[in-house]
Amino acid sequence: MSASSRWSDLRLRLLSAAVLIPIAAFCIWQGGPVYDALILLAMFGLAWEGETLIRQPLKTWRGCLLLAWPVIAGFAALKGEWSAAFWMIWPTLIFGFPASVPVVVAIIGGLSLLWLRHLPLGMASVLFVISVVVASDSFAYLAGRIFGGPKLAPSISPGKTRSGAIGGLVGSALAGGLVAWLTVPGTQLGGLLCGAILSVFSQSGDLLESAAKRRLGVKDSGRLIPGHGGLLDRFDGLLAAAPAAALLSLAVAAQPFWSILPADLTGGSVHPPILQGSSSHD
């Protein structure tokens, strides 16, 4: 691969980022209905893109119900019915496994992002996850093109290298530690460790989406985001990392999820409270 071809899509990636990052940053900072609307819209878009990929007819009552289902689950969660929202996953199986997969992905990913933003330290929680996923993707991209070397999973994604995977892991750990230091000083070590853990989930989600596209015989999940493809192409890592972060948050109370200790997973740890309520932008 020539040097020019290695970096051929960098310009489009940067331009897309220049548009997406300010919008996402404003919604995350603002929180409330603005952020919730963004996630609900993303849940609808993920379902639409996924069903389109498997050539599911959408201009039917069945297709409309598949597209609306994640949004209904999101509204249920925002009304405080988190358990009911989660259990809405299972009825989608009546439409068959292939048709249910995009809906399940949209529900789990969307509910996780809503949950994280509605935590006492919600803005920092979402910022942590997104920063880690972006760092994982960016450092993997740079390390893979600079160092090259053996492929990570050539039968699934020929472009990914082991050096890129290591670079993504290191970049995510550093990003997690930095966000932890900036938001809750004293939790940097946990930030480093959680950043690395979420990178594993992020990269796994990326590989899983690549495997699905290979099976379907497509290069990109869509064309919505220049340089990145579709929503699933851009957010595959986030859709895997956010649920992992949401699960970690369940093990701690009044704490940033990245401060979790091994004993928290068994109920044997007692943390001193770090979070004392939240402001309108927390």
MIVO-910353 format. One line per 5 residues: for each residue x, y, z of N, C-alpha, C. Coordinates in steps of 0.02 Angstrom, whole numbers, plus 50000, padded with zeros to 5 digits. Atoms other than C-alpha are relative to their C-alpha. Layout:
X,Y,Z,X,Y,Z,X,Y,Z; ...
***
This chain:
50043,49940,50000,50000,50000,50000,50044,50062,50000; 49960,49940,50004,50073,50168,49949,49982,50049,50055; 50012,49951,49947,50088,50314,50070,49938,50041,49986; 50057,49958,50017,49959,50416,49976,49934,49963,50010; 50062,50037,49991,49829,50277,49978,49985,49987,50073
50011,50010,49928,49855,50249,50164,49963,50059,50031; 50028,49940,49970,49803,50428,50200,49945,50032,49956; 50045,49971,50050,49680,50452,50056,49934,50024,50030; 50065,49981,49972,49525,50461,50167,50006,50045,50061; 49991,49960,49939,49601,50567,50306,49965,50067,49994
50031,49934,50008,49538,50732,50234,49925,49997,50011; 50072,50007,49991,49358,50672,50225,49983,49986,50073; 50011,50015,49929,49371,50602,50402,50004,50064,50042; 49990,49939,49962,49434,50768,50468,49942,50049,49988; 50055,49955,50015,49299,50867,50379,49936,49977,50034
50059,50027,49966,49164,50752,50446,50004,50014,50075; 49990,49988,49928,49236,50768,50621,49988,50073,50017; 50008,49928,49987,49237,50958,50606,49927,50019,50004; 50071,49986,49998,49049,50953,50579,49967,49964,50059; 50034,50041,49950,48999,50812,50697,50019,50017,50071
49977,49989,49932,49105,50854,50848,49966,50060,50034; 50034,49944,49967,49032,51029,50882,49927,49985,50016; 50071,50016,49988,48854,50963,50864,49993,49953,50060; 50003,50048,49945,48885,50815,50978,50020,50032,50066; 49976,49968,49939,48981,50920,51103,49946,50045,50031
50053,49956,49975,48839,51047,51116,49944,49959,50032; 50056,50041,49974,48707,50911,51141,50020,49967,50066; 49977,50032,49939,48812,50822,51273,50003,50051,50057; 49995,49948,49949,48847,50984,51366,49931,50023,50022; 50067,49974,49985,48666,51042,51356,49960,49950,50039
50038,50051,49966,48593,50877,51411,49925,50009,49990; 50073,49990,50002,48406,50867,51443,49969,49980,49934; 50036,50018,50061,48286,50864,51295,50044,50002,49937; 49957,49995,50060,48422,50916,51171,50039,49935,49990; 49962,50062,50004,48532,50766,51211,49953,49941,49987
50047,50056,50007,48383,50649,51227,49974,49995,49928; 50024,50000,50069,48317,50701,51056,50054,49974,49952; 49945,50025,50042,48488,50669,50978,50005,49925,50003; 49995,50073,49993,48494,50493,51049,49940,49964,49969; 50060,50030,50031,48315,50454,50998,50005,50000,49924
49991,49995,50072,48353,50514,50822,50052,49949,49977; 49949,50049,50017,48510,50407,50820,49973,49929,50003; 50030,50067,49993,48411,50254,50878,49957,49984,49939; 50041,50009,50061,48289,50279,50734,50046,49989,49940; 49954,50005,50057,48433,50304,50611,50036,49933,49998
49965,50064,49997,48525,50148,50669,49954,49943,49978; 50047,50051,50020,48369,50042,50650,49987,50003,49925; 50013,49991,50072,48332,50114,50478,50059,49975,49958; 49941,50020,50038,48511,50088,50418,50009,49924,50002; 49992,50072,49994,48519,49911,50485,49949,49961,49961
50052,50035,50038,48353,49858,50411,50010,50009,49925; 49986,49988,50071,48402,49936,50245,50056,49953,49976; 49944,50044,50018,48564,49835,50245,49976,49929,49986; 50024,50069,50011,48468,49671,50258,49941,49998,49953; 50054,49995,50050,48343,49732,50128,49931,49984,50028
50065,50008,49968,48198,49734,50247,49952,50052,49973; 50048,49950,50024,48044,49817,50169,49977,50044,50057; 50016,49953,49946,48011,49973,50270,49935,50038,49988; 50062,49964,50015,47859,50046,50182,49940,49954,50011; 50055,50044,49980,47745,49920,50268,49989,50011,50074
50013,49992,49928,47665,49914,50440,50054,49966,50040; 49947,50037,49965,47797,49787,50489,50064,50041,50003; 49940,49958,50002,47939,49900,50433,49994,50061,50044; 50011,49940,49958,47863,50052,50519,50006,49982,50074; 49997,50021,49930,47846,49954,50681,50073,49987,50021
49930,50013,49985,48028,49898,50672,50039,50065,50011; 49966,49935,49994,48086,50079,50650,49977,50037,50063; 50026,49963,49943,47973,50146,50787,50018,49968,50066; 49990,50037,49938,48014,50012,50915,50057,50028,50043; 49947,49972,49958,48183,50082,50972,49981,50068,50030
50020,49934,49976,48109,50257,50987,49951,49993,50058; 50048,50013,49946,47965,50190,51093,50037,49979,50064; 49961,50023,49943,48091,50102,51205,50037,50059,50032; 49966,49941,49974,48188,50265,51222,49953,50045,50039; 50049,49959,49965,48032,50362,51271,49981,49968,50067
50016,50034,49938,47990,50229,51400,50055,50011,50053; 49945,49989,49955,48163,50247,51476,49999,50071,50028; 50001,49931,49978,48147,50436,51483,49943,50015,50048; 50055,49994,49951,47985,50413,51579,50017,49964,50065; 49979,50034,49940,48083,50314,51708,49988,49925,49999
50015,50072,50006,48028,50142,51646,50059,49964,49967; 49940,50029,50030,48204,50077,51617,49994,49925,49990; 50008,50073,50006,48162,49895,51650,49954,49982,49942; 50047,50013,50055,48013,49899,51532,50033,50015,49933; 49965,49982,50062,48120,49986,51400,50047,49945,49979
49953,50054,50016,48251,49850,51411,49964,49937,49976; 50035,50061,50019,48125,49709,51402,49963,50006,49934; 50029,49992,50067,48056,49783,51241,50043,49969,49946; 49956,50034,50048,48203,49696,51157,49968,49936,49976; 50020,50068,50017,48124,49525,51163,49942,49995,49951
50055,50007,50050,47959,49555,51067,50023,50008,49928; 49978,49992,50069,48061,49604,50914,50017,49933,49967; 49982,50066,50028,48107,49420,50893,49943,49969,49960; 50056,50027,50039,47934,49387,50823,50008,50017,49926; 49989,49981,50069,47994,49473,50664,50056,49958,49968
49945,50039,50026,48135,49346,50644,50067,50028,50023; 49935,49978,49973,48316,49353,50701,50033,50055,49958; 49965,49947,50038,48390,49453,50554,49968,50069,50008; 50034,49935,49995,48258,49590,50565,50004,50029,50070; 49998,49976,49931,48272,49600,50754,50068,50028,50019
49932,49980,49980,48461,49627,50759,50010,50076,50000; 49991,49927,49999,48464,49811,50705,49961,50035,50055; 50042,49970,49948,48323,49851,50826,50032,49989,50069; 49968,50015,49937,48411,49764,50970,50062,50042,50011; 49939,49958,49996,48574,49855,50932,49982,50072,50016
50021,49930,49988,48484,50022,50926,49974,50010,50071; 50028,49994,49933,48392,49990,51089,50054,49998,50053; 49948,50008,49949,48541,49929,51190,50049,50059,49998; 49954,49944,50006,48658,50063,51123,49968,50065,50022; 50034,49938,49983,48531,50203,51139,49983,50006,50074
50016,49998,49928,48471,50157,51313,50062,50010,50042; 49937,49992,49962,48651,50145,51373,50023,50073,49999; 49979,49930,50004,48691,50320,51310,49952,50046,50038; 50047,49962,49961,48532,50389,51387,50013,49991,50075; 49986,50016,49930,48571,50302,51552,50061,50038,50025
49937,49968,49980,48748,50370,51559,49991,50075,50009; 50009,49927,49996,48694,50550,51528,49955,50019,50059; 50046,49984,49945,48561,50539,51664,50029,49979,50068; 49967,50013,49936,48686,50483,51797,50017,50066,50034; 49982,49938,49965,48736,50611,51932,50057,50037,49967
49944,49968,50036,48897,50644,51836,49993,49982,49925; 50017,50024,50067,48813,50616,51668,50043,50026,49944; 49961,49971,50055,48907,50736,51557,50070,49970,49998; 49933,50029,49997,49075,50670,51617,49999,49927,49979; 50005,50071,50018,49016,50490,51596,49997,49990,49925
50004,50005,50073,48966,50515,51415,50064,50023,49967; 49937,49975,50027,49122,50617,51381,50055,49948,50007; 49950,50052,49990,49229,50478,51454,49994,49946,49946; 50010,50055,50048,49153,50343,51343,50016,50023,49929; 49988,49977,50068,49156,50447,51185,50074,50015,49989
49929,49985,50007,49334,50507,51216,50041,49936,49992; 49964,50064,50004,49394,50329,51242,49989,49967,49932; 50014,50032,50065,49307,50265,51085,50034,50038,49943; 49968,49960,50052,49370,50410,50978,50076,49989,50002; 49928,50011,49994,49546,50386,51046,50019,49931,49974
49986,50068,50023,49537,50199,51012,50001,49998,49924; 50005,50000,50072,49483,50228,50833,50057,50041,49968; 49950,49955,50029,49604,50372,50800,50070,49972,50008; 49933,50027,49988,49758,50294,50879,50011,49935,49961; 49994,50061,50040,49722,50128,50794,50012,50018,49926
49992,49977,50069,49705,50218,50627,50071,50024,49987; 49933,49971,50009,49868,50313,50650,50055,49947,50008; 49949,50051,49987,49969,50169,50724,50002,49949,49944; 50003,50050,50053,49909,50049,50590,50032,50025,49936; 49972,49973,50062,49961,50165,50449,50073,50020,50007
49930,49983,49990,50125,50217,50527,50043,49937,50006; 49959,50059,49986,50187,50047,50587,49982,49940,49957; 50020,50057,50041,50086,49924,50481,50010,49935,50038; 49986,50064,49967,50134,49745,50516,49945,49949,49990; 50048,50055,50008,50032,49585,50537,49928,50024,50008
50071,49983,49997,49845,49594,50512,49969,49972,50065; 50034,50020,49938,49732,49582,50664,49951,49943,49987; 50050,50051,50018,49591,49482,50583,49988,50004,49926; 50003,49990,50072,49623,49470,50396,49937,49972,49967; 50060,50028,50029,49471,49362,50362,49938,50042,50013
50057,49958,49982,49357,49491,50442,50009,50071,49974; 49986,49931,50019,49438,49661,50414,50074,50005,49979; 49931,50001,50024,49596,49658,50305,50040,50063,50016; 49965,49938,49989,49638,49839,50345,50025,50009,50071; 49980,49991,49930,49658,49817,50533,50063,49960,50016
49936,50032,49982,49830,49777,50604,50005,49992,50076; 49987,50009,49929,49894,49716,50771,50030,50063,50031; 49972,49938,49975,49995,49874,50789,49946,50052,50011; 50056,49954,49992,49835,49973,50764,49960,49984,50062; 50037,50020,49941,49747,49872,50899,50036,50022,50063
49961,49980,49942,49888,49905,51021,49999,50076,50008; 50003,49927,49998,49891,50089,50974,49933,50024,50026; 50066,49982,49975,49703,50099,51004,49993,49988,50074; 50004,50016,49929,49721,50016,51174,50037,50053,50041; 49960,49950,49965,49858,50137,51228,49965,50069,49998
50034,49935,50006,49765,50289,51161,49939,50005,50043; 50060,50000,49959,49605,50240,51250,50017,50006,50074; 49979,49995,49930,49695,50215,51416,50020,50071,50017; 49979,49931,49988,49774,50387,51401,49941,50047,50001; 50059,49957,50002,49609,50467,51354,49958,49991,50062
50038,50012,49939,49521,50384,51500,50032,50032,50061; 49965,49968,49944,49654,50441,51622,49995,50075,49999; 50005,49928,50006,49647,50618,51555,49931,50026,50019; 50068,49979,49983,49458,50632,51566,49987,49992,50074; 50008,50011,49928,49461,50558,51741,50034,50055,50040
49963,49948,49965,49592,50684,51796,49966,50068,49994; 50032,49936,50011,49497,50831,51721,49933,50005,50036; 50068,49998,49973,49327,50783,51791,49995,49981,50074; 50001,50022,49930,49356,50689,51954,50072,49984,50020; 49930,50011,49981,49537,50712,52013,50006,49946,50053
49990,50056,49954,49604,50560,52105,49976,49934,49973; 50024,50062,50029,49522,50433,51990,50037,49982,49935; 49962,50009,50062,49657,50435,51856,50017,49926,49986; 49981,50070,50011,49712,50254,51883,49940,49961,49975; 50061,50033,50024,49534,50193,51865,49984,50021,49929
50012,49976,50068,49518,50301,51711,50044,49965,49949; 49954,50036,50045,49671,50221,51633,49976,49928,49988; 50021,50070,50006,49608,50045,51670,49934,49994,49962; 50065,50003,50034,49428,50078,51616,50007,50020,49927; 49988,49981,50069,49491,50165,51460,50024,49942,49959
49974,50058,50035,49588,50010,51411,49946,49947,49991; 50053,50050,50004,49441,49896,51451,49949,50018,49947; 50050,49978,50049,49319,49999,51349,50028,49997,49929; 49970,50006,50066,49443,49999,51205,49992,49929,49972; 50010,50070,50022,49431,49809,51199,49928,49991,49973
50069,50004,50023,49242,49824,51185,49990,50039,49935; 50007,49959,50060,49255,49963,51057,50028,49965,49939; 49969,50034,50057,49374,49866,50945,49962,49936,49983; 50040,50060,50013,49268,49709,50965,49937,50018,49962; 50059,49977,50036,49115,49805,50910,50016,50017,49928
49978,49983,50067,49211,49869,50760,50009,49937,49958; 49989,50063,50036,49263,49693,50711,49934,49964,49986; 50064,50033,50010,49087,49626,50736,49961,50032,49943; 50035,49965,50055,49015,49759,50621,50033,49984,49933; 49964,50017,50062,49151,49721,50492,49981,49930,49977
50020,50068,50017,49106,49536,50500,49930,49998,49970; 50068,49998,50026,48922,49577,50473,49999,50028,49929; 49998,49970,50067,48961,49688,50323,50030,49951,49950; 49970,50049,50045,49073,49553,50248,49950,49946,49982; 50050,50051,50013,48935,49427,50267,49946,50025,49952
50051,49971,50043,48813,49546,50182,50028,50022,49933; 49969,49981,50063,48939,49587,50046,49999,50074,49985; 50000,49927,50010,48943,49776,50074,50063,50029,50031; 49940,49967,49974,49088,49895,50106,49983,50046,50058; 50021,49953,49948,48996,50026,50209,49927,49986,50018
50070,50009,49979,48835,50021,50309,49955,50054,49970; 50038,49946,50030,48782,50183,50225,50047,50054,49974; 49961,49945,50027,48841,50348,50152,49986,50066,50035; 50022,49939,49966,48778,50471,50280,50058,50044,50021; 49943,49962,49973,48949,50522,50349,50060,49992,49954
49943,50005,50047,49084,50559,50217,50065,49980,50036; 49937,50023,49971,49246,50468,50253,49991,49945,50051; 50014,50051,49949,49161,50353,50379,49948,49950,49978; 50054,50044,50021,49011,50277,50290,49936,50019,50034; 50064,49988,49968,48852,50259,50388,50005,50005,50075
50001,49994,49927,48798,50272,50569,50033,49940,50033; 49971,50060,49971,48846,50092,50605,50075,49999,49990; 49927,49996,50011,49018,50121,50528,50033,50047,50050; 49971,49950,49956,49048,50273,50637,49992,49982,50074; 50016,50010,49929,48968,50215,50799,50003,49927,50022
49997,50071,49981,49004,50028,50799,50036,49990,50067; 49963,50007,49937,49134,50046,50937,49961,50029,50059; 50038,49969,49947,49024,50163,51039,49941,49956,50021; 50058,50043,49985,48877,50042,51028,50020,49940,50041; 49976,50055,49957,48985,49910,51112,50028,50026,50065
49968,49973,49939,49078,50021,51237,49948,50030,50048; 50049,49968,49957,48926,50117,51302,49962,49950,50044; 50032,50048,49956,48832,49962,51364,50047,49973,50054; 49952,50023,49950,48991,49903,51451,50008,50051,50056; 49995,49946,49950,49008,50072,51538,49937,50004,50043
50063,49998,49963,48824,50070,51586,49996,49944,50051; 49999,50056,49953,48845,49898,51665,50047,50014,50058; 49954,49983,49947,48996,49958,51762,49970,50050,50049; 50030,49949,49957,48896,50105,51827,49950,49970,50050; 50048,50031,49955,48770,49986,51905,50033,49972,50063
49964,50030,49944,48905,49918,52021,50023,50052,50051; 49978,49948,49953,48943,50086,52103,49942,50049,50010; 50052,49950,49985,48832,50215,52185,50033,50067,50015; 49975,49932,49990,48863,50402,52180,50074,50005,49984; 49929,50002,50020,49029,50368,52093,50005,50003,49924
49988,50008,50072,49099,50389,51918,50015,49926,49987; 49994,50072,50011,49093,50216,51840,50072,49978,49993; 49930,50020,50008,49280,50219,51805,50037,49994,50066; 49968,50009,49934,49316,50220,51992,49985,49932,50029; 50020,50065,49976,49249,50043,52007,50060,49958,50023
49949,50044,49974,49350,49920,52111,49978,49928,49990; 50020,50071,50008,49354,49729,52092,49947,49979,50052; 50047,50019,49947,49260,49714,52258,49929,50026,49985; 50066,49974,50017,49118,49820,52186,49959,49949,49963; 50036,50049,50040,49074,49677,52070,49971,49944,50043
50026,50051,49955,49044,49564,52220,49962,50030,50058; 50038,49967,49947,48962,49694,52331,50038,50008,50064; 49961,49997,49938,49105,49697,52455,50037,50064,50011; 49962,49938,49995,49171,49872,52428,49955,50057,50022; 50036,49941,49980,49118,50032,52512,50040,50061,49979
49967,49939,50024,49165,50193,52421,49979,50059,50042; 50023,49935,49974,49166,50363,52502,49965,50038,49945; 50037,49965,50054,49040,50472,52408,50043,50054,49968; 49965,49948,50037,49121,50577,52273,49951,50050,49972; 50049,49956,50034,48966,50645,52188,49948,50023,50051
50047,49972,49954,48856,50760,52287,49944,50036,49961; 50052,49969,50040,48712,50791,52167,50027,50022,49934; 49980,49980,50067,48718,50868,51995,49968,50065,49982; 50028,49937,50026,48691,51032,51907,49962,49985,49937; 50040,50010,50060,48586,51058,51753,50042,49973,49943
49957,50024,50054,48738,51017,51645,50040,49939,50020; 49963,50059,49979,48802,50867,51745,49974,49938,49965
***
